[in-house]
Amino acid sequence: MTETAVPEIVIQDALAVIDQALGTMQQRELVSTDEVADLLLDLRLLLASAPSAVPVATGV
């Protein structure tokens, strides 16, 4: 697995969460702030768990 593979997976997961929420929220006239906050927290957790894409130098 390359160093960029993990962040790409996390981005795909975040996009899936967004797509699912949009599908649900577009059918409604009102969306509570709690639901929006939960969605943003879910996205933040996914993105924060991604390791940095910056390569780490080794002492070799």
N, C-alpha and C positions, 0 to 999 in steps of 0.2 A: 504494500500500500504506500502511495506517495504521500508527501507531507501535505499536499493540497487536497487529498481525497477526503479526509475527515471534515474539514470546513465545508466542502461541497455537500457532504451528506447532511450536515447540520443546516445548511442553507436550504436544501431540499425539504427537510423536515419543517423548517420555519415556513416555507412557502405552502406546504400542505396544510399547516395549521391556519394560515391566512385564508387559503382557498375554502377550507371547511367553514370557517367563521363567516366569510363573505356569503357563502351559499345560504347559511342560516339567517344572517342579519338582513340580507336583501329582501327577504320575504316579509319583513316586519316594518311597521311604521316607526316604532319606538324601540330603542335599545337602551337598557339601563347602563348607568356608569359602572356598576359592579361588573357587568359582563364585559365591557370594554377594558376595564382594569385587569380582569382575569386574563383576557386575551393578550394584553400587553405584557403581563407578567410571564405567561407561558412562552411568549416569543423571547423575552429577555433571558429566561432560564436556558432556552435552547441555544441562543447565541452566546451567552456567557460560558456555556460548557464547552464551546469549541476551542481547541487549542490554537495558539497563535500560529499564523501562517509564516511567521518570520523564522528562517532557519537558525538553529542554535549551533554556534561554532564549537567544535570539539578540540581538545588539546592534543590531537594526533599530529 
